[in-house]
Amino acid sequence: MTQAVIDAHHHIWRQADLPWLAGPMVPRIFGPYEPIRRDYGIEEYLADIAGEGVVKSVYVQANWAPENAVAEARWVEAEADRSGWPHAIVAYADLMADDVRPTLDGLAEVPRVRGIRMQLHWHENPQYRFAPHGGVADDPVFRRNLAALADYGFSFDLQVFAPQMEGAARLAADHPETTFVLQHAGMLEDLTDRGREEWCRGMRLLSAQPNVTAKLSGLGTFIHANDPAHVAWIVRETVDMFGPRRCLFGSNFPIEKLWTDYGSLLGAHRDAMAGFSAEDRAAMLHDTAARVYRLR
């Protein structure tokens, strides 16, 4: 019997709403993206996952213009009302605003919103850079706004590179009432021995915080491929540190569609998990996501 899967990280979008898709094509962290410079609606996503045992999914914000954060969540909610998918939403909120609560109030009115993502990753390579600097996690304004998430019951999808993980671990330790979901298993981009060691050190710091869960997603981001050996190494190391009940699968579709299809991507993750017990595989592919994102 095919293991039931929750895809805890995918996007649907309308090109007109996304500045990075509507303007000139500038290569991003995942490289050139001409094949996905178009609408990617829920019907295409459902066609992509057909026959793969995916039973529920979580939409993660796709970087609409920041002032349209609530509008993005409302649009996804309307798509879910129409089609039944997705089942939960991770929305955007500007945690560097003077007061994020008006945005959170608006998002709290959208029934499927479960959490917030504001990308904190910064890198010496400008193409890999998103945040204004690498220390946003220590910024007092950011921290004050992040503390408000607990009042709404929202999780925080945490996106950082290895050099930022020490600060991210402090952030999680200082906000134990908030669940943090580490995006893309910590975004391993330096595949040298030194880079892997730095990533492992940072991941151990994060795994020591019981309110941090790791998302096994976006593993092809920096190699522009679905490499089963690469997936297996990251899955093995991440699960060894976090445990299967603090790991969850996400496809990062349609980004990964640039170099693979959904069945091959999910197959690489299933193969990487093959040595675990059925209970542990169920946790990574379904149960952890259901718990973290409160899916019924």
VENCORGI-V838744 format. One record per residue. PSI is psi in whole degrees, 0 to 359 (999 if undefined). Layout:
<<PSI> <PSI>>
//
This chain:
<<135> <131> <129> <138> <139> <122> <105> <16> <100> <171> <147> <155> <160> <125> <322> <338> <352> <110> <324> <345> <330> <334> <193> <145> <110> <121> <135> <195> <332> <12> <193> <149> <32> <320> <341> <17> <66> <173> <138> <94> <176> <328> <320> <320> <316> <325> <322> <322> <358> <131> <3> <2> <14> <123> <337> <164> <159> <123> <135> <134> <146> <24> <53> <172> <135> <325> <351> <24> <314> <322> <320> <311> <320> <322> <315> <320> <318> <320> <321> <321> <323> <318> <342> <355> <145> <180> <347> <159> <132> <113> <175> <145> <140> <101> <7> <7> <162> <320> <113> <349> <323> <321> <316> <324> <316> <318> <328> <341> <354> <111> <328> <358> <127> <339> <182> <141> <125> <117> <126> <1> <136> <144> <154> <330> <115> <330> <336> <3> <137> <309> <161> <335> <172> <353> <27> <326> <339> <359> <129> <326> <312> <314> <321> <316> <320> <325> <334> <339> <325> <328> <338> <355> <23> <140> <175> <120> <112> <123> <107> <159> <168> <315> <344> <357> <330> <314> <323> <323> <320> <319> <313> <319> <325> <351> <64> <344> <352> <136> <127> <134> <110> <116> <141> <37> <38> <10> <59> <110> <338> <105> <11> <166> <317> <319> <318> <320> <317> <318> <315> <319> <312> <320> <324> <321> <317> <320> <340> <346> <115> <346> <12> <128> <145> <134> <120> <84> <162> <30> <350> <3> <316> <350> <351> <47> <158> <93> <107> <324> <319> <314> <314> <319> <313> <317> <313> <312> <318> <314> <326> <326> <318> <336> <152> <334> <1> <30> <145> <153> <142> <143> <333> <32> <143> <9> <311> <346> <346> <333> <1> <177> <165> <316> <320> <321> <309> <323> <321> <321> <319> <318> <321> <334> <2> <330> <355> <163> <163> <322> <318> <320> <320> <322> <311> <326> <344> <301> <320> <315> <319> <321> <311> <318> <10> <58> <133> <999>>
//
